[in-house]
Structure formats: structure tokens, C-alpha cells
Amino acid sequence: MKKRILALLLCLGLLPLGGCAAMLERVHVSSTAHVDYAVEEDESVLRAETYQGLVRSMLYFVDGHKGGGTIRLYNYAGDVEADLAAAHDAVFQTPVGAYAVGTLSYDSTRILTYYEVKLTITYLHTAREVEAIPEVTGLAGVRQELNRLVSDRQRSAVFLASYFSGDGALVDNLFLQGLYNAPALFCYPNGPERDLNYEISLYPETGTRRIVEIRVSWREGILQSEKRVEELERTVSALLEANPPEGEGHTVEELAAIVRGAHGGLDAGGTRLPIEALTGAPASETGLLLVMEYLCHQCGIEASIAWDEDRGRCWLIVSTPEGFRHLLSESLYVPEPGEDGEEPPEPVFRLYTDQELRSLGYEWPASLYPVCAEDEGGGL
């Protein structure tokens, strides 16, 4: 029994020795240089003297997935009932508290020199489910998890995002980016914004350390998706073979020419599906960009769809020898014939830097996309 109590004291930091650090690392509040609570007779009874110790004691039981426990408040100078209510709310502002705890009830009793608080806790998720949640860091980590969700066609994803202060709208934006940046799997005639059922939740909603959960009802099954990918690969391989590059590999300009020759013309109501556009159907601007994006991917060229601030306009950001550049959809279709039956003008292929595109009135959340800066040689 003494050995057990000694080991627990070491874990709580009451003795100046290492070990058992993992237990404290699971507490999702800012730590201080000292421990604000202590163990009484056993692990189900804690002692605290400050409000911070009260909060940490509650989190000790929550992080341990306990069904309840007892906290004894000694020499407590605060308003016990008010602090209990505040501590209760504080628990639900931590990732595990907001995500896993269903109810946290308490009852306090004054016993001679201390207050005894009894906790009862129920959970929405099991301890195993909580322990299995991976942790990612920052915007890049969140984007990586969402892209994995898309590529693997998972029905759900749950992860702990640290150093990430974005809201649900940003997570939604990143998820949609992941969908548009997987053109081989794109199967949304009206766009995933309308054609895909999904739900995003953040636990808690604000802060820099939160659990993100997303649930998706995919339009296609795995076999359908595989068939779509195989068909698109065959079609693109035939097009690339029929239009060999002048150099060692296709350039962005050469791929744009292939796109212009494959689809059935620009149509605002045309298809968004790459396989349909590549086989002669009239295509919308989004459809053309998805086709171009896929050809770039197949040729080892980085490419991703970008959106303006209001998601009203989209274009591509592609990698070139001079750096990343913006590619508008106007480079992917043949202009309409002029008046009186005049011959249509020649297609214009143009790539833009950030500064050049902003001069045309485009605005976008720059932190979400690669920088398209002038090269050292003075531009294109």
C-alpha cells in the first residue's frame, strides 16, 4: 500500500523526482510551477486549497475517465458554490471535457474544517476512443488530416489540433479545398457544397487547442470511386500519349493546350466532372480547372484550386520553374467568335504573380495558399 501511494505522489509531482509525466501531460489546461491538489486516502479523493486546484482536480478525474470522485477543499478562501460552477464550466472548455464528457454534477458539504465535493461524471465517448485521438499541429496538420479523410474516403475523422485558432468556417474551407484538390475523386455535379452531406464540430468551439470531428456521407462507394479513378487515368494517359511534350516533360502551357482541345467548349451550366469534360462535353470554369489540375498531378506538377475571399471565383495555383503562379480559367478555353462571324481570337495563355492578380481585383486568404512572388530575374 505504501508503494502504491508513493508512486501516485511521484506522478502528481509532490515529490521532487521524475516519472509518470504522461499523466500530467493529459491535463488540457495551462500548467503552473506547482501542483494545486494532492491525493488523500486513495486516487478517488483529492485535496485542494485554491480555485486552480479545484479545476485541476476535476480534470484529474475527467482525464482519467473516472465515473466520479471526491475533492476536499481545505483553507478555501473563495466562494465555494460560485467557484464550483465556474470550475464545472472550465472543464467543458478543455478539449477532452467538451468532447468526451456528457454530464458533470457535483454536491458540496461543509465538514468541520473543509468542504467535501462529490463528483459524478458520465461520458459520451469511451476512454479507448479518447486515447486513440491523434494530435496535429497548426494549419498544416489540420489540412493533412482533412486531405487524408478525402483520399481514404473515411466516414469520419477525429483529431486534436494544437496551435490552431481557426473556426468552423475555416475547417469547412480546408475540407472543401481537399475535395477540389482530389480531382480524380470529384463526383459532385453541383459542387460538394450542395451535393455532399457532412458535419464539422469543434470541441470546444474556441481556443488554440481543440478536438475537431468531421462526419461525411460520401456520394460514392469505394468501388465506384476506384472505377472513376481508373477511367480518368486511362483517358488522360491516352491524351498525353497523343500530345507528347517538346522537352523532357509536359509544361503547364502544353497541358493547357491539351485541355483546350479536349472539352466541348466553355458553358456556365456545363459539367464540373473531369471525365465528362475530357471526353468532349461542354464544361464550366470549375470543370476546366479540375481537368487541368488532374493533368498537372499526372505530370508531376504541383497544382491546387484557389478561391477568392467570398468563394465566388476560383482559379489554379501551379508550380513553374519560376515559382508558383496563378492560372485563370481563360487559359483553358478558346474565346468565342467575334461579331459578324469574325474568327475567334487566339487563346491567351498567361500566368500571374500575386501582385499581378491583385491588380485585376482578385483577393484571397493568402495564408491558405502558396506565395506567387516575382522570381529573381524580374518576373515572367
Phi, psi and omega in degrees: 000318179298320180297321181296316179294321179298315180298320180292322177298321177298317180300322183278356178082018181279343174246146187282055178227162181275190179095157178060023181293333184299328182296315181288330180296340181278353178282121188264045171227163181295136182272158175241176186285347180232166178266133186265001180216165180217162179271136176270241185292319182211185185293344182272357181232121179243157179239134178219157181232352182229168178297318179298321176295325177297314179298314182294327178294316177300317181292331177300315179289320180294313181295332176273003180056039179280150177281352179166186181173182182234137176239126177254123183260109179257145177051038187276120185266348184273179175279107189301311184295317179294320181290327177296318178296318180293319179294321176304312180294324181296323178300320181282359173261008173259155182304309182292320179299313182292325185274316192259333186275129175272303178223147175223104180250155183216157177216127184247144180223136177276123179235099178051260188262005181208166173258136176251123182248122178256129181254144171231126186233134171242158187232148176269341181224150182284164177299321179297319179297318181292317181295335182277354183288121178282156178250134177236164185239127170069187181299319181297320179294319178296315179299319180298316180295320180292321177295323177294320177302317181291310185294326181268356181053044177287146179283340180202160175213138177226129179207155178264119181258116176259151181055042179225113184253006181294158180263186180298327179296322178292317178299320177299316178300314181294323178294316178297321175302317179300323179292315181287337180267014171237066189299331181295334182259003186288121184219040187238095183305324180255012183091149180296338178301329180252327190263000183235132176265120178207160182222133181242132178228142176241136182233109348286181185286333181237164180120180180249006179216104187216155173270130179251130178233133176225132178240136187229138170252096186292148179286332183240152172277173181300316182296320177297318179296317179298320178296318178298315180297315181297318180295318180293319178299316180297316182296315182290321178300318179295320179294317180293323179292325180283345180230073183294154180283158175285328179254211182287330180213161180295139173268169177299319180295320179294321178293323177298322178295322178296318179298315181301326182275351187264322187273172184263025178106160179280131180214122182303330178261013183285181185289151171256353186276123184305317184295325178289318179295322182287347181248028169100001181280146172302143187230149172282171178299320178298318178300319179295319180294322178295320177297313180297320179300315181295318178299320177299314180301319182293336181258012176076022180254126178295133179205142177208149179280137178242153181233152175283181186302323184260009182055031177270335180228146177225160179202184179251148166247121185238155177270134178228169176302336180270357183120187179288145180218155176273137177235116179275160182294340181298342177278358188247007177216159179275129181301155179294151177300152179286180179292157178059033175073019180293152178297141178294147178295160178293143177301142180252119176260125183212139174246147187234146169276173177303313183297319181293321181288323178295328178295342177269003178096008179276139174225141182209158178288096189301330183293345182268353187226160177297152177280132177251083186260161174298141176281169185296341181276001176102013177110189183281000000 
